[in-house]
């Protein structure tokens, strides 16, 4: 969501008081702050701006309690990861927590800071429905197995040919006269869509990382179609995934998401039996990277990265931590067929290359 709050940063002292009482977290949604309660005098208030997919984690009372025991009361505001790196006034915050290491790198350069932490990560995935998965299996895009995969090269071929759902053979499940496209968030603001762009660019570039102006220009016509054909797109990944969960396959037969979102939804009983999680082949890994903008932000980054309880809670919210067994246990508990380890993962381009591609895609919207 687009950040508009421009709060002045307060002077925050280093309070080393550890308490056992849980406190409520301070969040903002849009322009309206949500009330927070706390026995505030004994806690250090730390303000951060985070990718929207991490809001449920920071709102979890167990996370709030674990941070409070370290003397920290964390207030977070949501923004798209690209917004965090380009347009958010970071002077108001003690840490920035985008969903990509590229955005974190830009923040570090701009703010001239070195401290960063990567407490957890999440591969990108595609959420769909059983009838659509069956249809795409016949089209040789989806490959069933212990872990269902999604052939990105075959998918790009359908997109290039402007294939409509109604043109797929033996299609009685979803005979809709619109192009086969994965629904995403807006690439101009959202990290998840930027990861989609990076992966599609890799495949369109002959399974090679896009590097240099010639490669960028060569893949732009292909990757631009993935976004301009969608019409309106939301600023963060939460929007299209929420529509997927609540509305069904009519408007959103395929949705680009973080794996963590699907696992977290399963943990809350929101994943129905007809919902299917697929993994793009190849896929990319989103490394959620916290940039400390001051001493208290550094405390939060260190706590999230090293505290066993906070690492366990991150796994319960669907994130992969340094302990692969924690995530595997959560996924199995909630019936999500997720790979224990990730093999078919490609590297993303540099921040500057992604920015050039995003700028090129942005121009096609106009």
N, C-alpha and C positions, 0 to 999 in steps of 0.2 A: 504494500500500500504506500501511497505517496506521503512522505513525511512533511509536515508543515510546522510542527512544534519547534520553536527556537528558544528553548529555555536556557537561561544563563546557568553556567556550571557553578556550583557552590564550592567553597573551600572545604575539603574533606580531610578530617584528621585520621591518623592511623590508630584505630581502636582495636586493641588485642583482647577483647572480652569474648569469651566463648560461653554461649548460653545453650540450654537444652530446649527452651520453649520454641515452638514453631511460630513463624510470623507470616502474614499474607504478603504476597509480592505486589509491587507497584507496576502496573502495565498501562500502556496507552493503546487505544484502538482508534485509528483515524486521528481526529483532532481532539477526542474526548478522553481525559484521563479516567482510569478506573480506580475507585477508592482503594486505598491500602491501609491496613492496620498493623501496628507493631508496638512492642514495648521499646520504642525507637531509641531511647537514650543510650542503650548499651550496644547498639549496632552501628557499624559503619555503613552508610548508604553509598552504594556504587551504581552508577548509571551506565547503561550500555544500549547500543542499537544493534539489533540482530535480524537475521533473515527470518521471515514469517514462519517457516516450518519448525523453528525452534521455540516458538512462543508456548506451545503446550508443555514443553519440557520445563521452561522456567516458571510456568504457572503451577506445576505439580507441587502440592503441599509437602511431599516428601523431599523434593529438591529444595524448596524454600527452607525446610527444617534443617537439612544437611548443611546448607550455606549459613544458616543462622548459628549453628553450632561452631562455625568458624568465625563468628562475629560479623557476618556480612548480610546486609539487606540489599538485594539486587533489584533495581528497577530497570525494565527493558521496554524499548519501543521497537516496533517492527518496521522494516523497510526492505525494499528489494535490494539484493546484494550489489547490483551495479549502482543503484542510488547511493548506497552506503559509501561506495568508493568514489563517487563523482559529485554528488549534490548535497548530501547531508552535512550540516555544520557540526563537525566532530568536536568542536571546542566545548560543546555541551555535555560530552560523554567521557567516561573513564575507560571504556573499551568499545571496540567495534568487532562484531562477530558475523562477518559475511559467510556465505556458504562455499566459497572457493578460495584457494590459495592465490589465484591471480588477483582477485579483488583485494585480498589482504596485502599482497605485494605492493599494489599501487598505494594503499593507505600508508604503508610503512615508508614509502618514498616521499609521499606528500608531507607526512607528519614528522619525518626524520626520527623514527623510532625503530628499535630492533626487536623488542620482546614480542614473541608470538607463540601461540600454542595451538595444536591440532588435537583436541581431546577425543574427537570422534569423526566418523566419515559415513557416507552412504553412496552406494552406486545408484546410477540412474536406472529407471525401470519404466515399463509401459503397463498401465492397468487397462484391462478390457473385460469382456464378458464371454461366457462359454460359447454361445452361438456365433459370435464374431470370431473367436479364436478358431472354431471349427471351420468357418468360412475361409479364414486366412491360412489355415493348414492346407486346405485344398489348393490355395493359390501359391503354396510353397513359401509363404512368408513366416508363418508360425511353425515351430517344430516342437511337438509335444515330447515330454520325457520327464524324468525325475524333477528337472528344472525346465520350465517352458521357455524357449528362446524365440527371438524375433529377428529375422534376417534383415538387417538394415540395407544391404545392397539390393535385395529383391524389392524391398519397400520403396527405395528411391527410384527403381525402375518403374514401378506403378505410378509414382508421383510425376515423373518425367513424361509419362504417356498420358497424363491427365485422366487416369482410370477412375471411373465412378463405381461406387459400391454396386449399383444395379448392373454393371457390366461384368462383374465377377461370375464365373460359371456356377450353376447349381445354387443360386442364391435365393433361398426362400426366407432366410432368417433376417436379412437386413437389406431389402431391395430399395435403397434410397438413392435418389438422383443427386448425389453430391460427391465430390472427389474424395478418394481415400486419403485421409490426412490424420495425423496424430494431433490432438489438441494440446496446446502448450500455453504458457503464460507469455507475456510480452518480452521479447528478447532485449528490448531497450532498457528494461528495468530489472529483470529477473535472472538470477544465476542459473536456475534450472533450464530455462530456454537457451541461455548462452552455452550450457553444456550440450544441449541438443544440437545447436549450431556447430559446435566444435566437432562433435561426433559425425554429423552429417558431412561436414567439410572433409574429415579424414576419409570417409568412404568415397565421397565424390572425387577425392584427389588420388584415387588408386590405392587406397589403404596406406596412406602416408600422411604424416602431420603437415598441415598447411604451413608453409614458410615462404615468405617473400611476396612481393607485389604481384608477380605473374601468377603464382598459385592462388592467391586471394581472388584475383579477377577471374580466373578460370572456374572456380567453384561457385562464385556468387550467383550466377543465373540459376543453378540447381538449388542451392540452399535457400534462396529468397522465396521460392515457390512454397516452401514448407510453412512459411509464416503469412505471406500475403494472401494465400488462399483460404486462410481461416476466418477472415473478417476480424471482428473485435476480439482482442485478447486482454486478459486481466494482468494486473501488475505483479502478482505473486502466484506461486504454485498452489497455494491453498484454495484459490477460487475455482479453477477447473477440476481439482480433485474433489472438492466439496460437491460440485455439480454431479460428478461421476457417482459419488456415494448416495446422493439424495434423489437425483432425477432418473438415472438409469442410462441405457445405451442409446436412447433416441438422439439427444444432442451430442453425446460424448462416447462414441464406441471405442475410441482409443485415447488415452490420456498419458502424457509424459509427466512422470512424478519422481520423487525420491523414494527409494525402497522403504525408507524409514516411515514414510507417510502410510503406506499400505500396512506395514506391520503394526504401527500404532493404532490404526483404525481397526485391525483385527483384534487387538488387545481390548478394545472398547466395544466389541460385538457389533461393529458397523459393516463388516465384510460379509456379504451374503454368499450362499453356496455357488451362485452363478458368476461371481466375480473372479477374475483370473489375473494373476500377476505374471508378466513375462519380462524377460531380460533381453535387451537389445544385444545383438551379436555383430560387432563388438560393443562393449559398453564403456562408459567413463565413470570415474570415481570422483564424487564431490567431497573434498576435504574441508570440513568446517573449521575455519581458522580464526582464532581469536587474536586480535591485535591489542596489546595493552597500551593505553594512552597515558597511563600514570600508575603510581604504585598500587592503588586499590584495584585497578583493572588487572594488574599483574597477579594480585592475590586471587582473583576470580579464575583467571586462566590456569594458574597453578593448581587450584583446588579441583577444577573440572578435569584436569589431566591426571592427577595423582590420587585423589581420594577414592578408595575402593567403593564406597557407597554411591558416590556421584557417578562413577563409571558404570556401576550396576544399574542405576536408574536410567542412564543414557541408553543402555541396551534395552531396558524395558520400554523405552520410547522408540525403539526400532533402529537406533544408531549402532554402527559397528565401532567397537573400541579396540584397545590393544589386546584384549582377551577375546579371541574369536569364539571361545566356548560360551561366553555369556550371551552373545547374539544368537548363536545356534540354538541354545536352550529356549530363548524367548520365541523365536520363529517356530520351533517345533511345538511349543506349548499352545500356540494359537493357530496351528494348522497352516502356516505359510510355507510353501515349498520354495525355500531360498537356498542358494548354494552356500555351503559352509565356508568355502574359500572362493575367491574371485580369480579367474585365470584369463579370460578373454577381455582384458582391460587395456585401453590405449591411453597414451598420454595426450593431454590437451595442448594446444598451441600456447605461445606466450601471451601475456596480457595485451600487449600492443597488437598482435595479430588478431586476437579475438575482437578488440576494439575496432580495428579496420573492417572486419567482417560485419560487425554489428552496425557500424556506420553505413556500410554498403546496403545492408538489409533495410536500415532505417530510411534510406533514400528511396527505396522501392515502394514504401508506404505512401509517399507524397505524389 
